[in-house]
Amino acid sequence: MLPSWLKRLLGILLLVTAATIAVKIPRPAPKPPLPELPASPEKLEIVRPDARLLFQKSGDEWTLQQPLDYPADAETLKLLFSSLSSLSTDERLTDRAETHSLYEVNDSSAILVRVWGPQGKEPAEWLFGKTAPDFLHIYLRRPGRPEVYLAKGVERDALTQPLARWRERRLFKTDPADGIHRLVFRREKTALELLRASDTWTLAGKTAETSAVENFLASLRVLSVEEFIDPPASSDTKKFGLLTTKNSLEVLFSSGKTVRLDAGEKDAVQNRYPLRRNEEPSLFWISANDWDGLFSGLQRLRPADNRK
């Protein structure tokens, strides 16, 4: 039987050994407290090395305010906010400021993203660096802090998309409840009028099949821009054949809103038309297949006994 003093000594040695082992066991670095994305984003800023993009929400609509004033693409913003909400970190890589440029999280290379909620409270903000070698992660830093983390959930390509991807590209973006009441397509000496009276559609004075008309209007609502022509280039209407035009589409909605598209001279090389919408400062390139297809589709709505 061991003496009591030896038992006490062995107990102390066991405690010291356990403590030493516990200290030496590697522990993962604590994950950073990532900012919480506001439940109802009202404002978004993306500062890239090549551009600053600023978005503001009014009601249910988002508008791109910088570098120009134009309706924003809601789907692109929705995907970005979804990515930010799923953002997480796997590990802390360093807290040495001199290594920031290696991960492109330094101020001159990183992409700064800020999101504000209602009442203009302090924004949630992140600095995104380059994509990691595995193409599944991105390097992340919090503004004003030196730690660099390996993160996932956001792709750098989503933040560096060209400006056109952040702009609404549909030419007839309206509330689905705001139905089309009248449509007139003029081409040279031909004018086709599609008119709605209650639940009946007529074309060239003849009743048109409702399901066929609805399919045609569905294609109209997704008619989209290929490329934007912004000022000052868009001011040269003569260059684009828009001084006078014999190729136009005018749509009257139930709300009283009217959208008129004038097509200029066709670019035969790239097979597209320049369009002017109402009196907006920007012009648009649209596929000739889409534009000509609309006119052909409207012609096919005419009853067989009235086609030319």
C-alpha positions as CSV (number, residue, x, y, z in Angstrom):
1,M,0.0,0.0,0.0
2,L,1.4,3.4,-1.1
3,P,2.0,6.1,1.6
4,S,-0.3,9.1,1.4
5,W,2.4,11.5,0.4
6,L,3.2,9.4,-2.6
7,K,-0.4,9.2,-3.6
8,R,-0.6,13.0,-3.5
9,L,2.5,13.3,-5.6
10,L,1.2,10.9,-8.2
11,G,-2.0,12.8,-8.3
12,I,-0.2,16.1,-8.9
13,L,1.9,14.5,-11.7
14,L,-1.2,13.2,-13.4
15,L,-2.9,16.6,-13.3
16,V,0.3,18.3,-14.7
17,T,0.6,15.7,-17.5
18,A,-3.1,16.1,-18.4
19,A,-2.8,19.9,-18.5
20,T,0.3,19.7,-20.7
21,I,-1.4,17.4,-23.2
22,A,-4.5,19.6,-23.3
23,V,-2.3,22.6,-24.0
24,K,-0.5,20.8,-26.8
25,I,-3.7,19.6,-28.6
26,P,-4.2,21.8,-31.7
27,R,-7.5,23.7,-31.7
28,P,-9.0,25.2,-34.8
29,A,-8.9,29.0,-34.9
30,P,-12.2,30.6,-33.8
31,K,-14.4,31.6,-36.7
32,P,-14.9,35.3,-37.2
33,P,-18.2,36.9,-36.3
34,L,-19.4,37.5,-39.8
35,P,-21.8,40.5,-40.2
36,E,-25.4,39.5,-40.6
37,L,-27.0,40.3,-43.9
38,P,-30.0,42.7,-43.3
39,A,-33.3,40.9,-43.5
40,S,-34.6,43.6,-45.9
41,P,-31.7,45.1,-47.9
42,E,-32.4,48.7,-49.0
43,K,-29.0,49.8,-50.4
44,L,-26.0,48.0,-51.9
45,E,-22.5,49.2,-52.8
46,I,-19.9,47.2,-54.6
47,V,-16.5,48.9,-54.9
48,R,-14.3,47.1,-57.4
49,P,-10.8,48.1,-58.6
50,D,-12.4,49.0,-62.0
51,A,-15.8,50.5,-60.9
52,R,-18.1,51.6,-58.1
53,L,-21.7,50.2,-58.3
54,L,-24.4,51.7,-56.1
55,F,-27.9,50.3,-55.9
56,Q,-31.0,51.7,-54.1
57,K,-34.3,50.1,-53.4
58,S,-37.6,52.0,-53.7
59,G,-40.7,50.0,-52.9
60,D,-40.2,46.7,-54.7
61,E,-37.8,48.0,-57.3
62,W,-34.0,48.2,-57.4
63,T,-32.3,51.0,-59.3
64,L,-28.6,51.2,-60.3
65,Q,-27.6,54.8,-59.3
66,Q,-23.8,54.6,-60.0
67,P,-22.1,54.7,-62.4
68,L,-25.4,55.6,-64.2
69,D,-29.1,55.8,-63.4
70,Y,-30.9,52.7,-64.7
71,P,-33.3,50.0,-63.5
72,A,-31.3,47.1,-61.9
73,D,-31.6,43.5,-62.7
74,A,-33.6,42.0,-59.8
75,E,-32.5,38.4,-60.4
76,T,-28.8,39.3,-60.3
77,L,-29.3,41.1,-57.0
78,K,-31.4,38.3,-55.6
79,L,-28.6,35.8,-56.4
80,L,-26.0,38.0,-54.8
81,F,-28.0,38.5,-51.6
82,S,-28.6,34.7,-51.4
83,S,-24.8,34.1,-51.7
84,L,-24.1,36.6,-49.0
85,S,-26.6,35.0,-46.6
86,S,-24.9,31.7,-47.1
87,L,-21.3,33.0,-46.6
88,S,-19.2,31.0,-44.2
89,T,-15.5,30.6,-43.3
90,D,-13.5,27.4,-43.0
91,E,-10.3,28.7,-41.4
92,R,-8.2,31.7,-40.5
93,L,-5.1,31.9,-42.7
94,T,-3.2,34.8,-41.3
95,D,-3.4,38.0,-39.4
96,R,-0.3,39.6,-40.9
97,A,-1.2,42.8,-42.9
98,E,1.9,42.4,-45.1
99,T,0.3,39.2,-46.7
100,H,-2.9,40.9,-47.7
101,S,-1.7,41.6,-51.3
102,L,-0.9,37.8,-51.7
103,Y,-4.6,37.1,-51.1
104,E,-5.8,40.2,-52.9
105,V,-7.6,41.4,-49.8
106,N,-5.6,44.6,-49.6
107,D,-7.5,47.9,-50.2
108,S,-6.4,48.3,-53.8
109,S,-7.2,44.8,-55.0
110,A,-10.2,43.6,-52.8
111,I,-13.8,44.0,-53.7
112,L,-15.7,45.9,-51.0
113,V,-19.3,44.9,-50.6
114,R,-21.7,46.9,-48.3
115,V,-25.3,46.2,-47.6
116,W,-27.6,48.6,-45.7
117,G,-30.9,47.7,-44.1
118,P,-33.9,50.0,-43.3
119,Q,-33.3,53.3,-41.5
120,G,-29.7,53.6,-42.8
121,K,-28.1,51.6,-40.0
122,E,-24.5,50.7,-40.1
123,P,-23.9,48.4,-43.1
124,A,-22.8,44.8,-43.2
125,E,-19.5,44.9,-45.1
126,W,-16.9,42.4,-46.4
127,L,-13.7,42.6,-48.4
128,F,-13.4,39.8,-51.0
129,G,-10.1,38.7,-52.4
130,K,-9.1,36.4,-55.1
131,T,-10.5,32.9,-55.7
132,A,-8.7,30.1,-53.9
133,P,-6.8,27.4,-55.9
134,D,-9.5,24.9,-55.4
135,F,-12.0,27.3,-57.1
136,L,-14.5,26.5,-54.3
137,H,-13.4,29.2,-51.8
138,I,-12.6,32.8,-51.8
139,Y,-10.3,34.8,-49.5
140,L,-12.1,37.2,-47.1
141,R,-11.2,40.0,-44.8
142,R,-13.3,42.3,-42.6
143,P,-12.7,46.0,-43.2
144,G,-10.4,47.5,-40.6
145,R,-9.2,44.1,-39.4
146,P,-6.0,42.2,-40.4
147,E,-7.3,38.6,-40.3
148,V,-7.7,36.7,-43.6
149,Y,-10.1,33.8,-43.9
150,L,-10.8,31.1,-46.3
151,A,-14.5,31.5,-47.1
152,K,-17.2,29.9,-49.3
153,G,-20.6,30.9,-50.5
154,V,-19.7,33.9,-52.7
155,E,-17.8,33.7,-56.0
156,R,-15.6,36.5,-57.2
157,D,-17.0,36.2,-60.7
158,A,-20.4,37.1,-59.4
159,L,-19.0,40.4,-58.1
160,T,-16.9,41.2,-61.3
161,Q,-19.7,40.8,-63.8
162,P,-19.8,43.5,-66.5
163,L,-22.1,46.4,-65.9
164,A,-24.7,45.2,-68.4
165,R,-25.4,42.1,-66.2
166,W,-26.5,44.4,-63.3
167,R,-29.0,46.3,-65.5
168,E,-32.5,45.3,-66.3
169,R,-32.3,43.9,-69.9
170,R,-36.0,43.2,-70.5
171,L,-37.5,45.9,-72.8
172,F,-41.0,45.5,-71.4
173,K,-40.5,45.1,-67.7
174,T,-44.0,45.8,-66.2
175,D,-46.1,44.4,-63.4
176,P,-47.6,41.1,-64.7
177,A,-51.0,42.4,-63.5
178,D,-50.7,45.4,-65.9
179,G,-52.0,43.7,-69.0
180,I,-51.5,44.8,-72.6
181,H,-54.5,46.5,-74.1
182,R,-53.3,47.4,-77.5
183,L,-50.2,46.8,-79.7
184,V,-49.3,48.2,-83.1
185,F,-46.3,47.0,-85.1
186,R,-45.5,49.2,-88.1
187,R,-43.1,48.1,-90.8
188,E,-42.7,50.1,-94.0
189,K,-46.2,50.3,-95.3
190,T,-47.6,47.5,-93.1
191,A,-49.3,48.1,-89.8
192,L,-50.6,45.3,-87.6
193,E,-52.9,46.2,-84.7
194,L,-53.6,43.8,-81.9
195,L,-56.5,45.0,-79.7
196,R,-58.1,43.6,-76.6
197,A,-61.7,44.1,-75.8
198,S,-62.7,42.3,-72.6
199,D,-61.4,38.8,-73.0
200,T,-61.3,38.9,-76.8
201,W,-58.4,39.7,-79.0
202,T,-58.7,41.0,-82.6
203,L,-56.0,41.5,-85.2
204,A,-56.8,43.3,-88.4
205,G,-60.4,43.4,-87.3
206,K,-60.6,39.6,-87.0
207,T,-60.9,37.6,-83.8
208,A,-57.6,36.0,-82.9
209,E,-57.1,32.8,-80.9
210,T,-56.6,33.7,-77.3
211,S,-54.0,31.0,-76.5
212,A,-51.9,32.0,-79.5
213,V,-52.0,35.6,-78.5
214,E,-51.0,34.9,-74.9
215,N,-48.0,32.9,-76.2
216,F,-47.0,35.8,-78.4
217,L,-47.3,38.3,-75.5
218,A,-45.2,36.0,-73.3
219,S,-42.4,36.2,-75.8
220,L,-42.8,40.0,-75.9
221,R,-42.4,40.3,-72.1
222,V,-39.0,38.5,-72.2
223,L,-37.7,40.5,-75.2
224,S,-34.2,41.5,-74.0
225,V,-31.3,43.7,-74.8
226,E,-28.1,42.2,-76.3
227,E,-26.0,45.3,-75.6
228,F,-26.5,48.8,-74.3
229,I,-25.5,52.0,-76.2
230,D,-25.1,54.7,-73.6
231,P,-24.4,58.5,-73.9
232,P,-22.5,60.1,-75.6
233,A,-22.5,57.4,-78.3
234,S,-26.3,57.0,-78.2
235,S,-26.8,60.7,-79.1
236,D,-25.7,60.0,-82.7
237,T,-29.1,58.9,-83.8
238,K,-28.2,59.5,-87.5
239,K,-25.4,56.9,-87.2
240,F,-28.0,54.3,-86.0
241,G,-30.6,55.2,-88.6
242,L,-33.0,56.6,-86.0
243,L,-33.6,60.1,-87.4
244,T,-36.7,58.8,-89.1
245,T,-37.9,55.2,-88.8
246,K,-40.5,53.0,-90.5
247,N,-40.0,50.1,-88.2
248,S,-41.6,50.5,-84.8
249,L,-43.6,48.7,-82.1
250,E,-46.0,50.6,-79.7
251,V,-47.6,48.9,-76.7
252,L,-50.3,50.4,-74.6
253,F,-50.9,48.8,-71.2
254,S,-54.0,48.7,-69.1
255,S,-52.6,51.2,-66.7
256,G,-52.2,53.8,-69.5
257,K,-48.5,53.4,-69.8
258,T,-47.1,53.4,-73.3
259,V,-43.9,51.9,-74.5
260,R,-42.7,52.6,-78.0
261,L,-39.7,50.9,-79.6
262,D,-38.2,52.4,-82.8
263,A,-35.8,50.2,-84.7
264,G,-33.0,51.8,-86.7
265,E,-30.8,50.6,-89.5
266,K,-30.0,46.9,-89.3
267,D,-26.4,45.9,-88.7
268,A,-26.2,43.1,-91.2
269,V,-22.7,41.9,-90.1
270,Q,-23.8,41.2,-86.5
271,N,-27.5,40.6,-87.4
272,R,-29.0,43.0,-85.0
273,Y,-31.0,46.3,-84.8
274,P,-30.4,49.4,-82.7
275,L,-33.6,50.3,-80.7
276,R,-34.8,53.5,-79.0
277,R,-37.3,53.1,-76.2
278,N,-39.5,56.2,-75.9
279,E,-37.2,59.1,-75.4
280,E,-34.6,57.4,-73.2
281,P,-31.0,58.6,-73.5
282,S,-29.6,55.0,-73.9
283,L,-30.1,52.9,-77.0
284,F,-30.1,49.1,-77.2
285,W,-28.9,46.5,-79.6
286,I,-31.4,43.6,-80.1
287,S,-31.0,40.4,-82.1
288,A,-32.5,40.7,-85.5
289,N,-33.9,37.2,-85.1
290,D,-35.9,38.4,-82.0
291,W,-37.1,41.6,-83.6
292,D,-38.1,40.1,-86.9
293,G,-39.5,37.1,-85.1
294,L,-42.0,39.3,-83.3
295,F,-43.3,40.7,-86.5
296,S,-43.6,37.2,-88.1
297,G,-45.3,35.9,-84.9
298,L,-47.8,38.7,-85.0
299,Q,-48.5,38.0,-88.7
300,R,-49.2,34.4,-87.8
301,L,-51.9,35.4,-85.4
302,R,-54.1,36.6,-88.3
303,P,-57.0,34.3,-89.2
304,A,-56.1,32.2,-92.3
305,D,-58.6,33.9,-94.5
306,N,-57.1,37.3,-93.8
307,R,-53.4,36.6,-94.4
308,K,-51.6,38.1,-97.3
